[in-house]
Amino acid sequence: MRPAAAMVLAAGLGTRMRPLTDTLPKPLIKVSGKPLIDYTLDRFEGAGVDRAIVNVHYRADQMEAHLAQRSAPEILISDERSLLLETGGGLKKAMPLLGAAPVFCTNTDAILVDRETEPCAALASAWDEDRMDALLLLAPVDCATGYDGAGDFDLGAGGRVAWRSGDTAPFIFTGLQIIRPMLASDGPEGPFSMRRLWNKAMEQDRMRAIVHDGLWMHVGDTKGLALAEAFFEKEQDGETKSRSTI
């Protein structure tokens, strides 16, 4: 199963990125010369996604101007200028654009570095149409940069997930998932969190997770941004040295 559509949650205020976000929406902040949202959209393009629905709120005109320059995937705008709807509310508002089939869904404040498997392909391969309404991509806490939290999830047999039960949990949500848009249909009008949808799927035993086998870089604040920049600078230095020995 390969989702043909993707939801990109890009409407947040980016307060933890100030002062950079005083004049720029967070998805347009560059890491190694490339806007965060383009890391996301390039991945979806490579995964064969036909259209990406991007919600906009803060500095929406700048977002739309940047997205208009892309030729693939096709970009559709879910306009939240009048009211920021949070993650669950944003998904619900975009339902007419997304369609009924399962979609990729992600935020834009993280960068996944692949190792053995490409994350979108891994999710698509693991998706079970008959048993799932949501499939999350998790990362081990010790394979993350820019993150100083206590972890999000415990992971059980068969990929079943549960919210952190103790002081810490071994896995973090990477931001990337496959989700069935209809899961948001009975959500309230106005803003609400994706957590509401996950709780519903968990209660019905229709949520699972797989683990990313590479690095996850959280770029939610200026510290995370600096760590991501340092990673790519080191990678580029290594490539330069490797070419010089050929």
N, C-alpha and C positions, 0 to 999 in steps of 0.2 A: 504494500500500500504506500503510495507516494502522494501526500497532500498537494493539491494544486494551488492552494491559497495559504497565505500567512498573515497573521495579525502582529503588527509591530507597535508595541506600547511606547509611545514617544512623546507623551503630553505633559510629563512631570515638570516641576518648577526648577529642579536641579539646585536646591538651596545649599547643599553640601559642597557644591563646586564653585561657590562664590569666592573671589570676585569674577571668575571667568564667565559665569552665567549672568552677570549683570547686563551683558550686552549680547549674549549668544545662548541659544537653547542648548542644553546639555548634549543632545544627540549630534550636534555639529561640532563639538569639541574634538580636536584632532589628537590622535595617538600615532606617533611615527608618521605624521603628515597626512593621515587619513581620518575623516570624520567617523565617530563611533557608529553612526547609523549605517555607514557604508560597509563596515565589517559585517553587520547583520545582513544587509541586502545582497552583498556579494555572495555570502554563504547560501542564501535562499536561491539566488540565481543559479549557482552551481548545483544545487539540489533539484533543479528543475521546477521550481515554483513559478507559476504563470503570473500570479498577481499578488501584490502585497498591499494590505490595508494598513495605513499609518494614521494613528490618531494624533491630533495636534491641538495645542492649547497655548502654551507659553511661547511667545515670539513665533506665532504660527506662520506669519508671512515669510519669515526667513526659512522656516522648514519647507514650505511649499515651493519657494524659489529654488532651493537646493534639490528637492526631489524631482522637480520638473526637468532637470538635466539628465535624468536616468532614462535609459531605453528599455532596460529589463532589470527585474521583473516589472510588469505594468504596475504603476502606483495609483491607488485610489485613496482619497483623503476622507477620514472620519473626523469631522469638524467638532471640536469641543471648546471652541473659543468662549462660548457663553457660560460653560460650567465644566470644570474638571471632574471627570467621572470615576477616577481611580481605575484600578486594573479590571475588576469585574464589571463595573459599569461601562467601561470603555469597550469591553468585549461584547456586552449586550447591545450597545448602540450600533456597533459595526455588523451585527448579525445579518442584516439585509445584503450587505456587500460581501460577506464571507460565504454565504450559502449554508447548506445543511451538513455537508461532508466534514469530517475531521480536518483541522487545520494546524499548521505550525503556529506557535505563539511565543513571543519573546519580548523582553525589554531590551534597551540599548546600552545599559551601563556595565556591560561585561564583555570580555573577549575570550573565546574558547580557542585554545591551541590544540590542534589534533595530534594524536600519536599513531595508534594503530587503525582507528576507525573514525570516519567522518560523522559528527554527531547527528545530523539530520538523517543520514542513511541508517544509523544505528537505531534511532527512534522509529523510523518507518518500518524497519525490519522486525522490531519488537512489538509493534502495534497489533493488538488483537481486537478486531472489529466487534466480535461477539461479547467480549468480556470487559472492555475498557471504555470509559468516557474521558479519561485523562491519563497521560503517560508522561512523567516528568524525567528530565535529565538532571541527575545529581552529580556533585563532585565531592570527593573526600576533602575534609577540612585541610589536611596536610598537603593537598595539591592545589591550594589556592593562594593568590596574592591579593593584597588590598582588602583583606577581610579579617576583622578582629572580633567576630561574634562567637556565639556558643554552639553554632550548628543549628540546622532546621529539623532534620528528620532522622529517625531510626528506620532501618531497612530490614524487612523480614523475609521469610521464605516466599518464593514465587514473585519477588519484586513488590510485595505489599509494603506500603509506607505508613508510618505513624509519626505524629508530631513528637518532638523531643520530650522524652519522659523524665529525664534526669536533668542535672545541671548543664550537661553538654550532650551533643549528638554528633555522630561521626560524619554526617553528610549535609551539604548545603545545596539548596536549589540554585541551579546555574542561571535561571531565567528562561531557558528553552524547554518547550513541551509540545506535545500534540494534545489537542483538546477538541472536544465536540462542542461547537458553538451553542447548540440547543441547551447545554447545561446551564447557560445563563438566562434562559427564557423566563424562568419564574423568579429571577432576582428583582429586587425593589427598583422603583424608578429613582433615578439619581445615582449618586456615588456609592459604590460598595467594593469590597476587596475580593480578589481572586480566591482568597482563603475560604470564603463562603461557598464557592463552587467546589473546591477541593473537599471540604467537609462533607458536602452532599455526596460526592463520588465515593469518598471513603466509607460513609455509612452504608452505601449500597454495594460495597466491595467491588467498585468499578474504577479504582485508581491504582496505578502501578508506577514503578520507577526503574530506570536503569542507571548505571554509573558511567560517567565520562572517564576515559582512560588517559586523558591528557591534562594539561594545565588549564585552570580557570582563573582569569584575572578580573577581579572586581574593580571597575573604574567608576565608583560612585562618589568619590571625593578627590581632593587634590593629592592626597597621599597615594591613593590607588593609581591615579594618573601618572605620578612620578615613577612608581614601580613598573607600570606597563611600559612607559617610555624607556626605562632602563633595560627591560627585557629585550625590546626590539633593537635597541642600540647594541646590546651584546650580541644578538643574533646577526645583525648586519656586520659587525666587526669580525665575527667568526666566518661569515661568508667571504668577506674581503680577504682575510688571511688565507682561506682555503683556495681562492682563485689565484692568489699570488704564488702559490706553490706548484701550480699546474704548469 
